[in-house]
Amino acid sequence: MVRKVGVAELKAHLAETLREVEAGSQVAIERRGKTIAVLVPPADAATRQEDWWGELHGLMAEVDDFERIIKETVRSRRRARPRPVRLED
């Protein structure tokens, strides 16, 4: 499960939060109830390409409002100026 923290709480407890992430936890950073970033351990961030869809599926189960976040992202990209998207590093 991803722990959610507000920006103010993150500022007040940054060192502790980073220790949690270092130990393997994931922390979603929220502003006004919306997730704006997710802190993950380096091993989680370096997902191999063949595991990409599996990782996405796992996130869907862990993030309560995943579907809403994806829909908002798609709507935002439709309104934005088209730009290429690289799925590989």
N, CA, C and O atoms as a Tinker XYZ file with bonds, in Angstrom:
   356  protein
     1  N      0.839000   -1.186000    0.000000    73     2
     2  CA     0.000000    0.000000    0.000000    64     1     3
     3  C      0.879000    1.242000    0.000000    63     2     4     5
     4  O      1.886000    1.300000    0.706000    81     3
     5  N      0.502000    2.216000   -0.780000    73     3     6
     6  CA     1.241000    3.470000   -0.867000    64     5     7
     7  C      0.741000    4.401000    0.237000    63     6     8     9
     8  O     -0.459000    4.645000    0.361000    81     7
     9  N      1.671000    4.912000    1.029000    73     7    10
    10  CA     1.298000    5.877000    2.077000    64     9    11
    11  C      1.188000    7.254000    1.440000    63    10    12    13
    12  O      2.020000    7.627000    0.612000    81    11
    13  N      0.172000    8.003000    1.820000    73    11    14
    14  CA    -0.051000    9.336000    1.273000    64    13    15
    15  C      0.312000   10.383000    2.320000    63    14    16    17
    16  O     -0.056000   10.257000    3.488000    81    15
    17  N      1.036000   11.417000    1.895000    73    15    18
    18  CA     1.377000   12.527000    2.787000    64    17    19
    19  C      1.154000   13.836000    2.045000    63    18    20    21
    20  O      1.327000   13.918000    0.829000    81    19
    21  N      0.770000   14.849000    2.793000    73    19    22
    22  CA     0.636000   16.186000    2.230000    64    21    23
    23  C      1.997000   16.847000    2.116000    63    22    24    25
    24  O      2.973000   16.401000    2.718000    81    23
    25  N      2.046000   17.913000    1.340000    73    23    26
    26  CA     3.311000   18.631000    1.131000    64    25    27
    27  C      3.846000   19.170000    2.455000    63    26    28    29
    28  O      5.044000   19.071000    2.723000    81    27
    29  N      2.975000   19.739000    3.283000    73    27    30
    30  CA     3.429000   20.293000    4.566000    64    29    31
    31  C      4.007000   19.200000    5.468000    63    30    32    33
    32  O      5.029000   19.399000    6.124000    81    31
    33  N      3.337000   18.040000    5.492000    73    31    34
    34  CA     3.843000   16.930000    6.302000    64    33    35
    35  C      5.187000   16.442000    5.763000    63    34    36    37
    36  O      6.086000   16.112000    6.537000    81    35
    37  N      5.325000   16.398000    4.441000    73    35    38
    38  CA     6.595000   15.982000    3.843000    64    37    39
    39  C      7.711000   16.938000    4.249000    63    38    40    41
    40  O      8.806000   16.508000    4.612000    81    39
    41  N      7.427000   18.236000    4.186000    73    39    42
    42  CA     8.434000   19.219000    4.586000    64    41    43
    43  C      8.851000   19.020000    6.041000    63    42    44    45
    44  O     10.034000   19.094000    6.374000    81    43
    45  N      7.871000   18.769000    6.899000    73    43    46
    46  CA     8.152000   18.635000    8.324000    64    45    47
    47  C      8.886000   17.341000    8.657000    63    46    48    49
    48  O      9.616000   17.278000    9.645000    81    47
    49  N      8.695000   16.306000    7.835000    73    47    50
    50  CA     9.257000   14.985000    8.152000    64    49    51
    51  C     10.028000   14.397000    6.968000    63    50    52    53
    52  O      9.973000   13.192000    6.724000    81    51
    53  N     10.740000   15.246000    6.241000    73    51    54
    54  CA    11.427000   14.786000    5.033000    64    53    55
    55  C     12.422000   13.667000    5.309000    63    54    56    57
    56  O     12.417000   12.655000    4.608000    81    55
    57  N     13.263000   13.829000    6.303000    73    55    58
    58  CA    14.287000   12.815000    6.584000    64    57    59
    59  C     13.650000   11.465000    6.912000    63    58    60    61
    60  O     14.099000   10.427000    6.425000    81    59
    61  N     12.608000   11.481000    7.735000    73    59    62
    62  CA    11.927000   10.233000    8.094000    64    61    63
    63  C     11.280000    9.588000    6.870000    63    62    64    65
    64  O     11.353000    8.373000    6.684000    81    63
    65  N     10.651000   10.411000    6.042000    73    63    66
    66  CA     9.992000    9.898000    4.838000    64    65    67
    67  C     11.013000    9.279000    3.892000    63    66    68    69
    68  O     10.763000    8.221000    3.315000    81    67
    69  N     12.154000    9.928000    3.733000    73    67    70
    70  CA    13.193000    9.381000    2.858000    64    69    71
    71  C     13.746000    8.063000    3.398000    63    70    72    73
    72  O     14.085000    7.169000    2.623000    81    71
    73  N     13.838000    7.939000    4.721000    73    71    74
    74  CA    14.270000    6.663000    5.305000    64    73    75
    75  C     13.257000    5.557000    4.994000    63    74    76    77
    76  O     13.644000    4.423000    4.711000    81    75
    77  N     11.970000    5.884000    5.046000    73    75    78
    78  CA    10.929000    4.902000    4.701000    64    77    79
    79  C     11.091000    4.430000    3.256000    63    78    80    81
    80  O     11.032000    3.234000    2.971000    81    79
    81  N     11.297000    5.383000    2.356000    73    79    82
    82  CA    11.457000    5.046000    0.936000    64    81    83
    83  C     12.717000    4.224000    0.742000    63    82    84    85
    84  O     12.713000    3.250000   -0.010000    81    83
    85  N     13.782000    4.601000    1.404000    73    83    86
    86  CA    15.042000    3.858000    1.330000    64    85    87
    87  C     14.853000    2.419000    1.791000    63    86    88    89
    88  O     15.515000    1.510000    1.292000    81    87
    89  N     13.947000    2.216000    2.747000    73    87    90
    90  CA    13.675000    0.875000    3.277000    64    89    91
    91  C     12.712000    0.078000    2.392000    63    90    92    93
    92  O     12.417000   -1.082000    2.683000    81    91
    93  N     12.224000    0.696000    1.316000    73    91    94
    94  CA    11.382000   -0.038000    0.373000    64    93    95
    95  C      9.955000    0.434000    0.240000    63    94    96    97
    96  O      9.214000   -0.097000   -0.588000    81    95
    97  N      9.541000    1.409000    1.021000    73    95    98
    98  CA     8.163000    1.913000    0.951000    64    97    99
    99  C      7.997000    2.885000   -0.215000    63    98   100   101
   100  O      8.965000    3.456000   -0.718000    81    99
   101  N      6.753000    3.053000   -0.624000    73    99   102
   102  CA     6.399000    4.063000   -1.618000    64   101   103
   103  C      5.534000    5.104000   -0.924000    63   102   104   105
   104  O      4.667000    4.757000   -0.122000    81   103
   105  N      5.762000    6.381000   -1.227000    73   103   106
   106  CA     5.026000    7.465000   -0.589000    64   105   107
   107  C      4.480000    8.393000   -1.663000    63   106   108   109
   108  O      5.235000    8.937000   -2.470000    81   107
   109  N      3.149000    8.571000   -1.667000    73   107   110
   110  CA     2.510000    9.493000   -2.601000    64   109   111
   111  C      2.439000   10.865000   -1.949000    63   110   112   113
   112  O      2.004000   10.989000   -0.804000    81   111
   113  N      2.863000   11.892000   -2.667000    73   111   114
   114  CA     2.825000   13.262000   -2.169000    64   113   115
   115  C      1.562000   13.911000   -2.732000    63   114   116   117
   116  O      1.326000   13.885000   -3.940000    81   115
   117  N      0.757000   14.492000   -1.847000    73   115   118
   118  CA    -0.511000   15.090000   -2.267000    64   117   119
   119  C     -0.543000   16.581000   -1.974000    63   118   120   121
   120  O      0.005000   17.058000   -0.980000    81   119
   121  N     -1.205000   17.298000   -2.873000    73   119   122
   122  CA    -1.477000   18.719000   -2.680000    64   121   123
   123  C     -2.961000   18.913000   -2.910000    63   122   124   125
   124  O     -3.474000   18.609000   -3.987000    81   123
   125  N     -3.642000   19.412000   -1.913000    73   123   126
   126  CA    -5.093000   19.629000   -1.981000    64   125   127
   127  C     -5.838000   18.355000   -2.374000    63   126   128   129
   128  O     -6.790000   18.397000   -3.153000    81   127
   129  N     -5.397000   17.226000   -1.827000    73   127   130
   130  CA    -6.067000   15.953000   -2.070000    64   129   131
   131  C     -5.724000   15.263000   -3.371000    63   130   132   133
   132  O     -6.271000   14.200000   -3.663000    81   131
   133  N     -4.821000   15.847000   -4.171000    73   131   134
   134  CA    -4.431000   15.234000   -5.444000    64   133   135
   135  C     -2.976000   14.800000   -5.385000    63   134   136   137
   136  O     -2.112000   15.541000   -4.917000    81   135
   137  N     -2.717000   13.593000   -5.862000    73   135   138
   138  CA    -1.348000   13.087000   -5.898000    64   137   139
   139  C     -0.562000   13.866000   -6.950000    63   138   140   141
   140  O     -0.967000   13.949000   -8.110000    81   139
   141  N      0.576000   14.438000   -6.522000    73   139   142
   142  CA     1.406000   15.210000   -7.452000    64   141   143
   143  C      2.741000   14.526000   -7.727000    63   142   144   145
   144  O      3.427000   14.864000   -8.692000    81   143
   145  N      3.114000   13.561000   -6.877000    73   143   146
   146  CA     4.372000   12.835000   -7.067000    64   145   147
   147  C      4.340000   11.575000   -6.215000    63   146   148   149
   148  O      3.573000   11.473000   -5.256000    81   147
   149  N      5.178000   10.627000   -6.578000    73   147   150
   150  CA     5.320000    9.406000   -5.794000    64   149   151
   151  C      6.803000    9.144000   -5.600000    63   150   152   153
   152  O      7.561000    9.062000   -6.567000    81   151
   153  N      7.210000    9.012000   -4.350000    73   151   154
   154  CA     8.589000    8.665000   -4.037000    64   153   155
   155  C      8.691000    7.148000   -3.986000    63   154   156   157
   156  O      7.930000    6.485000   -3.282000    81   155
   157  N      9.639000    6.608000   -4.740000    73   155   158
   158  CA     9.836000    5.160000   -4.775000    64   157   159
   159  C     11.316000    4.856000   -4.617000    63   158   160   161
   160  O     12.159000    5.682000   -4.969000    81   159
   161  N     11.644000    3.676000   -4.088000    73   159   162
   162  CA    13.055000    3.291000   -3.992000    64   161   163
   163  C     13.673000    3.200000   -5.397000    63   162   164   165
   164  O     12.961000    2.934000   -6.365000    81   163
   165  N     14.973000    3.418000   -5.512000    73   163   166
   166  CA    15.623000    3.367000   -6.824000    64   165   167
   167  C     15.365000    2.073000   -7.588000    63   166   168   169
   168  O     15.204000    2.104000   -8.808000    81   167
   169  N     15.323000    0.954000   -6.903000    73   167   170
   170  CA    15.088000   -0.324000   -7.585000    64   169   171
   171  C     13.713000   -0.345000   -8.244000    63   170   172   173
   172  O     13.551000   -0.916000   -9.323000    81   171
   173  N     12.722000    0.273000   -7.605000    73   171   174
   174  CA    11.382000    0.340000   -8.189000    64   173   175
   175  C     11.339000    1.295000   -9.375000    63   174   176   177
   176  O     10.605000    1.067000  -10.337000    81   175
   177  N     12.124000    2.358000   -9.303000    73   175   178
   178  CA    12.128000    3.349000  -10.378000    64   177   179
   179  C     12.809000    2.805000  -11.634000    63   178   180   181
   180  O     12.494000    3.232000  -12.745000    81   179
   181  N     13.722000    1.884000  -11.463000    73   179   182
   182  CA    14.474000    1.328000  -12.595000    64   181   183
   183  C     13.782000    0.070000  -13.128000    63   182   184   185
   184  O     14.417000   -0.973000  -13.290000    81   183
   185  N     12.500000    0.174000  -13.395000    73   183   186
   186  CA    11.727000   -0.971000  -13.869000    64   185   187
   187  C     12.202000   -1.385000  -15.259000    63   186   188   189
   188  O     12.346000   -0.555000  -16.157000    81   187
   189  N     12.438000   -2.670000  -15.416000    73   187   190
   190  CA    12.821000   -3.169000  -16.733000    64   189   191
   191  C     11.630000   -3.069000  -17.670000    63   190   192   193
   192  O     10.482000   -3.180000  -17.240000    81   191
   193  N     11.902000   -2.862000  -18.944000    73   191   194
   194  CA    10.828000   -2.647000  -19.920000    64   193   195
   195  C      9.841000   -3.806000  -19.939000    63   194   196   197
   196  O      8.637000   -3.570000  -20.044000    81   195
   197  N     10.299000   -5.033000  -19.842000    73   195   198
   198  CA     9.377000   -6.167000  -19.916000    64   197   199
   199  C      8.465000   -6.246000  -18.693000    63   198   200   201
   200  O      7.439000   -6.925000  -18.731000    81   199
   201  N      8.825000   -5.566000  -17.622000    73   199   202
   202  CA     7.998000   -5.558000  -16.416000    64   201   203
   203  C      7.062000   -4.356000  -16.353000    63   202   204   205
   204  O      6.297000   -4.222000  -15.398000    81   203
   205  N      7.111000   -3.490000  -17.347000    73   203   206
   206  CA     6.385000   -2.225000  -17.311000    64   205   207
   207  C      4.889000   -2.418000  -17.090000    63   206   208   209
   208  O      4.311000   -1.777000  -16.213000    81   207
   209  N      4.259000   -3.283000  -17.861000    73   207   210
   210  CA     2.811000   -3.486000  -17.724000    64   209   211
   211  C      2.471000   -4.153000  -16.394000    63   210   212   213
   212  O      1.456000   -3.826000  -15.780000    81   211
   213  N      3.299000   -5.072000  -15.951000    73   211   214
   214  CA     3.070000   -5.697000  -14.653000    64   213   215
   215  C      3.162000   -4.683000  -13.527000    63   214   216   217
   216  O      2.359000   -4.721000  -12.595000    81   215
   217  N      4.128000   -3.780000  -13.600000    73   215   218
   218  CA     4.262000   -2.728000  -12.597000    64   217   219
   219  C      3.044000   -1.818000  -12.614000    63   218   220   221
   220  O      2.539000   -1.433000  -11.559000    81   219
   221  N      2.574000   -1.474000  -13.801000    73   219   222
   222  CA     1.389000   -0.626000  -13.918000    64   221   223
   223  C      0.184000   -1.313000  -13.280000    63   222   224   225
   224  O     -0.588000   -0.680000  -12.560000    81   223
   225  N      0.029000   -2.581000  -13.540000    73   223   226
   226  CA    -1.087000   -3.329000  -12.956000    64   225   227
   227  C     -0.998000   -3.320000  -11.429000    63   226   228   229
   228  O     -2.011000   -3.165000  -10.747000    81   227
   229  N      0.209000   -3.486000  -10.898000    73   227   230
   230  CA     0.399000   -3.443000   -9.455000    64   229   231
   231  C      0.052000   -2.081000   -8.871000    63   230   232   233
   232  O     -0.545000   -1.999000   -7.798000    81   231
   233  N      0.422000   -1.021000   -9.566000    73   231   234
   234  CA     0.093000    0.322000   -9.093000    64   233   235
   235  C     -1.409000    0.551000   -9.085000    63   234   236   237
   236  O     -1.942000    1.209000   -8.191000    81   235
   237  N     -2.084000    0.007000  -10.081000    73   235   238
   238  CA    -3.535000    0.173000  -10.149000    64   237   239
   239  C     -4.185000   -0.353000   -8.874000    63   238   240   241
   240  O     -5.143000    0.235000   -8.372000    81   239
   241  N     -3.672000   -1.442000   -8.362000    73   239   242
   242  CA    -4.249000   -2.047000   -7.156000    64   241   243
   243  C     -3.875000   -1.260000   -5.901000    63   242   244   245
   244  O     -4.620000   -1.282000   -4.921000    81   243
   245  N     -2.740000   -0.568000   -5.912000    73   243   246
   246  CA    -2.246000    0.115000   -4.716000    64   245   247
   247  C     -2.755000    1.547000   -4.568000    63   246   248   249
   248  O     -2.899000    2.039000   -3.449000    81   247
   249  N     -3.025000    2.212000   -5.677000    73   247   250
   250  CA    -3.432000    3.619000   -5.627000    64   249   251
   251  C     -4.952000    3.687000   -5.719000    63   250   252   253
   252  O     -5.544000    3.267000   -6.712000    81   251
   253  N     -5.571000    4.218000   -4.676000    73   251   254
   254  CA    -7.026000    4.227000   -4.586000    64   253   255
   255  C     -7.706000    4.881000   -5.785000    63   254   256   257
   256  O     -8.692000    4.348000   -6.293000    81   255
   257  N     -7.203000    6.017000   -6.243000    73   255   258
   258  CA    -7.864000    6.757000   -7.316000    64   257   259
   259  C     -7.069000    6.704000   -8.621000    63   258   260   261
   260  O     -7.003000    7.692000   -9.353000    81   259
   261  N     -6.471000    5.558000   -8.907000    73   259   262
   262  CA    -5.623000    5.403000  -10.084000    64   261   263
   263  C     -6.386000    5.729000  -11.373000    63   262   264   265
   264  O     -5.881000    6.457000  -12.227000    81   263
   265  N     -7.588000    5.195000  -11.509000    73   263   266
   266  CA    -8.363000    5.415000  -12.741000    64   265   267
   267  C     -8.622000    6.907000  -12.958000    63   266   268   269
   268  O     -8.494000    7.399000  -14.079000    81   267
   269  N     -8.984000    7.625000  -11.900000    73   267   270
   270  CA    -9.235000    9.066000  -12.028000    64   269   271
   271  C     -7.957000    9.801000  -12.443000    63   270   272   273
   272  O     -7.997000   10.694000  -13.290000    81   271
   273  N     -6.831000    9.424000  -11.848000    73   271   274
   274  CA    -5.558000   10.066000  -12.178000    64   273   275
   275  C     -5.229000    9.855000  -13.655000    63   274   276   277
   276  O     -4.825000   10.796000  -14.338000    81   275
   277  N     -5.398000    8.641000  -14.146000    73   275   278
   278  CA    -5.099000    8.353000  -15.554000    64   277   279
   279  C     -6.032000    9.131000  -16.469000    63   278   280   281
   280  O     -5.588000    9.701000  -17.466000    81   279
   281  N     -7.315000    9.162000  -16.143000    73   279   282
   282  CA    -8.273000    9.912000  -16.973000    64   281   283
   283  C     -7.915000   11.394000  -17.021000    63   282   284   285
   284  O     -7.964000   12.011000  -18.085000    81   283
   285  N     -7.554000   11.970000  -15.867000    73   283   286
   286  CA    -7.150000   13.380000  -15.840000    64   285   287
   287  C     -5.890000   13.610000  -16.672000    63   286   288   289
   288  O     -5.773000   14.621000  -17.364000    81   287
   289  N     -4.955000   12.674000  -16.600000    73   287   290
   290  CA    -3.720000   12.791000  -17.381000    64   289   291
   291  C     -4.019000   12.762000  -18.871000    63   290   292   293
   292  O     -3.477000   13.563000  -19.632000    81   291
   293  N     -4.876000   11.845000  -19.288000    73   291   294
   294  CA    -5.232000   11.744000  -20.710000    64   293   295
   295  C     -5.939000   13.019000  -21.164000    63   294   296   297
   296  O     -5.624000   13.549000  -22.230000    81   295
   297  N     -6.889000   13.520000  -20.373000    73   295   298
   298  CA    -7.587000   14.761000  -20.730000    64   297   299
   299  C     -6.600000   15.921000  -20.856000    63   298   300   301
   300  O     -6.683000   16.718000  -21.790000    81   299
   301  N     -5.678000   16.005000  -19.918000    73   299   302
   302  CA    -4.681000   17.075000  -19.936000    64   301   303
   303  C     -3.805000   16.995000  -21.182000    63   302   304   305
   304  O     -3.523000   18.011000  -21.817000    81   303
   305  N     -3.374000   15.781000  -21.528000    73   303   306
   306  CA    -2.525000   15.612000  -22.717000    64   305   307
   307  C     -3.285000   15.948000  -23.985000    63   306   308   309
   308  O     -2.692000   16.456000  -24.937000    81   307
   309  N     -4.574000   15.680000  -24.023000    73   307   310
   310  CA    -5.369000   16.022000  -25.213000    64   309   311
   311  C     -5.452000   17.527000  -25.389000    63   310   312   313
   312  O     -5.497000   18.021000  -26.515000    81   311
   313  N     -5.473000   18.259000  -24.280000    73   311   314
   314  CA    -5.545000   19.728000  -24.352000    64   313   315
   315  C     -4.175000   20.346000  -24.643000    63   314   316   317
   316  O     -4.095000   21.446000  -25.191000    81   315
   317  N     -3.117000   19.657000  -24.286000    73   315   318
   318  CA    -1.758000   20.192000  -24.426000    64   317   319
   319  C     -1.270000   20.081000  -25.874000    63   318   320   321
   320  O     -1.840000   19.361000  -26.694000    81   319
   321  N     -0.210000   20.812000  -26.148000    73   319   322
   322  CA     0.424000   20.735000  -27.462000    64   321   323
   323  C      0.992000   19.330000  -27.649000    63   322   324   325
   324  O      1.678000   18.823000  -26.761000    81   323
   325  N      0.718000   18.697000  -28.781000    73   323   326
   326  CA     1.245000   17.334000  -29.009000    64   325   327
   327  C      2.769000   17.308000  -28.906000    63   326   328   329
   328  O      3.453000   18.211000  -29.387000    81   327
   329  N      3.270000   16.287000  -28.291000    73   327   330
   330  CA     4.727000   16.090000  -28.195000    64   329   331
   331  C      5.003000   14.594000  -28.135000    63   330   332   333
   332  O      4.173000   13.816000  -27.664000    81   331
   333  N      6.159000   14.206000  -28.609000    73   331   334
   334  CA     6.483000   12.761000  -28.620000    64   333   335
   335  C      6.620000   12.220000  -27.202000    63   334   336   337
   336  O      7.036000   12.927000  -26.284000    81   335
   337  N      6.265000   10.967000  -27.051000    73   335   338
   338  CA     6.376000   10.293000  -25.764000    64   337   339
   339  C      7.308000    9.112000  -25.928000    63   338   340   341
   340  O      7.083000    8.249000  -26.776000    81   339
   341  N      8.376000    9.071000  -25.101000    73   339   342
   342  CA     9.321000    7.951000  -25.135000    64   341   343
   343  C      8.992000    7.025000  -23.987000    63   342   344   345
   344  O      8.982000    7.443000  -22.829000    81   343
   345  N      8.724000    5.772000  -24.298000    73   343   346
   346  CA     8.431000    4.791000  -23.268000    64   345   347
   347  C      9.668000    4.013000  -22.855000    63   346   348   349
   348  O      9.631000    3.247000  -21.892000    81   347
   349  N     10.750000    4.203000  -23.568000    73   347   350
   350  CA    11.996000    3.505000  -23.250000    64   349   351
   351  C     13.012000    4.518000  -22.771000    63   350   352   353
   352  O     12.957000    5.692000  -23.136000    81   351
   353  N     13.951000    4.050000  -21.940000    73   351   354
   354  CA    15.041000    4.926000  -21.475000    64   353   355
   355  C     16.115000    5.023000  -22.511000    63   354   356
   356  O     17.113000    5.713000  -22.304000    81   355
